[in-house]
Amino acid sequence: MQTIDVHAHFGVWNFPIPGSGSLDGLLILCDRFDFRWALASSTEALTYDMRRGNAIIADAFAGTDRLLAYVYCNPCFLELSCEEMDAYLPLDHVVGVKIHPAYAGVPISAPAMVELLDEVARRPPLVEIHTYGAAYAAAMRDVAARYPQVNFIMAHACALDSAAAADAARDRANLYLDFCCSHAVRGRVEYALATCGAGQIVFGSDMDLLDPAFTLGMFEDAGLSQEQRQAIFWDNAARLLGL
């Protein structure tokens, strides 16, 4: 079925990935896996130069009807992050904010991150935030309570601690789980379905860093009903994006 992928990247990684960094490479993956839209952040913004990376992805995606962008924000550079949000969030093809606490070296509960999230909440978009571990789940439960007007996608659903992420989502209606991960762990999706329900799960692939087939396999192995598939692969993301 047609799918909305909420977790992709545009740019070159420090791994030998064929086609990485090209617009055509992302569109080929979208065609192969029947992704109607893919939401991506800039690899360069994440790993090296926030301003240049955001500018590149905003320009590159302006000419497509398949790719939507996150503007990357870094709590280490609050003023610049605000400038980036104000420059790019008004664009139709820029649909939210990406935050990566691990790459920035700033925990979710740190004062600098709170200052950034205060600014993000004044422009209440969709926020995709990297989460890895049970401590992230506890922090995101508090963040979701503090900013009920903002919808947060917990990228990777805390990885090996995805049960804690599902527990947090059960308690906070504005938390959504994205299960892309490089770990092959059985039962992650099934636990979330039983805990917070399909209405708070979205599909993210982490392409082109990871092959979408890896995450799709987790969902195929979970024995989803047609209603659950519709919610996870389309309806939840479409609602978050106002489509």
N, C-alpha and C positions, 0 to 999 in steps of 0.2 A: 504494500500500500504506500501511497505518497506519505512522506515523512518530513517533519521540520527538525533539523539538527541544530540544537542550541549551543553546541560547543565545538567550534572549529578554529583553525588558525590560518593566517596568511603570512607567508614569509619563509625564510630559510632557517632550518634548524642545524645544529652541529652534529647531525647524523646523516648517513648516506641514504637519503630518501628519494627515490626516483620521482622527478617532476615537482619536488618541493619548491615552494616559493613562487609558483606561477599561477596566474588566474586560470589558465586552461587546465592545469592539474586539478584544482579544486572543482572546476565544473565537470571534469571527467568523472570524478568521484560522485558528484551529485547525480549525474546521469546513471552511473553504474548501480547506485543504491536507491534510486528514485527519491532523492531529496528535493522537495519543491523549493525550500529555502534552507540556507545554512547561515548561522550567525557566527561570525569569526572575529577574533581579536588579532592584532598585529604581533607577530613573533618579534620583530625588531623593537616595538614599543615595550614588550614584556621583558626583553633580555638586554636591551642596550640603550636605545634612545626613544623615550616616550613621545616627544614632539614629532620627530621625523617619522616614526612608525605609524602614529595616528594619522598623519597627513597622507602617507602613502596608501594606507588601506581605505581612507575616505575617498581619495581620488580614484583608486582602482575600482572600487565597488559602485561608483556613481553610474557606470555604464552598463550594469547588469540588472536583471530582474530575478536573480536566483540567490544572490549573496547580500547579506546584511551585516553591518559592522557594530562591534562594541568599541567605545572609546576607552582606552586604557588609562587608569588613574593610579598614581603612586603616592602613598601617604608621606613619603619623604619630601615630596615637592607639592605642598598643598596649593600654593598660589597658582603654579603652572597647571595643576590638575583642574582647578576651577576654570582657568582660561580654556583648557582643552574641552571640558564639558560644554561651556558656553559657545565654543566655536562649532562643535560637531553635533551635539544632541538635537539642535533644531533641524538638521538634515533628515529627510525622509528615510534614507537608507542607513542611518545610524540609530540603533534601537535601544541601546543601553550602555552600561558601564561594566568594565572588567577590572577586577582587583585581584592581585596575587600576593597575599601576605608573605609567603615563603620567599619569592623572588625579591620582594621589597625589603625583607628582613624585619618586618614590623608585625607583631602579633595582633590579632583581631581586637583584643582588649586594651592595647596600648593607647596612650593619649593621642598620638599622631593619627592612628587609625580612626579613633572616635571623632577627631576633628574632620577627617576626610568624609566619614560617613554622615556627619552632620550636614556637610555641604552637598553630598549626593542626595540626601533626603529632601533638600530644598528644591531639587529638580527631580521629582520622584520617578525615575525610570525603572527599567528592569536592570538588576545587578547580578552578574555572574561572579562568584567569589570562589577562589580555589580553597578547598578544604581537604585536609589530610590528617586523620586521627581523631580520637574521641574528644580531645580538648577543643578542637574546632567546633564539634557539635554543640558542646556546652556554651561556647562563646556565641555561636550563631543563634541559639535559642534566645539569648539575652538581646542580641542585635535585632532580631525579628520583633521582639516585644517593644523595643525602643522606637522602631520605625515601622509601625503597622501599615503605613501607606506605601511602603516599598516592597516589591516582590524580589526575593533573593533565590537564585539558583545556586545550590551547593555543588559546585563542580567536583566530580569524583565521589560525591556522597561519602566523604571521609575515608575512602579507600577501604582498607581492611577493617575499619571500625564503622562500616556502613549501618550496622544495627543502631548505633548511637545516633547517626544522622536521621534514620527513620523515626526513632523515638522523639527527636527534636521536632521533626516535621509534623508528627502527630499532635504536638502541643502548640504549634504555631502555623496557622493557615497560610502565611505568606512565605513559607519555606518550601522549596521544590528540590527534588533530588535528581541529579544527573550522574549516571553510573559508569561513565567511561573510565577505564582504569587499565593499567598494564598487568594487574594481578588476576589470575584465573581462579576465582573463588565461587564455589557453588552456594546458592541459597540467598544471595544478597537481594535480588529482586523479589523473591518470594517472601522474605521477611518484611520488606517494605510494603508489599501489597497487603499483607495481613495486619500491618501496624498503622500506616498512615493512609493506605489506599491508593488506587491508581490515579486519583485526581491530583496528587502532589508529586507525580513522577513525570519527568520529561526525558526525551532521548537526546543524548549528546555523544558524539563519536570521538572527539579529540583529533579529527583528521586535520592536516595530513601527517601529524606526528604519529598517530596510530591508524591502522586500517579499520574502517567502520565495521567490517565483518566481525571483529573481535567483540565489540559491545553488542551488536545485533544478536550474536550467538547467545549471550547471557539472557536476552529477552526471549529468544526462541526456545531456550531450554527451560524457561519458567512456566511454560504451558499457559500463556495468556488467553483469556477469552477474547472474543471479537470486541466486546465493549471496552475491555482493558487496553487492547491494542489501539483502538481508536483514540482513547484518552491520552495514552502515553506518546504515541507517534505523531498525533496531530492536535487534538482538541485543546490540551493543556497549554501547549506553546502558542497556539493560535489565540487563545484567550489572553495570555500574557502580552502578546504583541498587538492585541486589539484588531486582529484580522477578521 
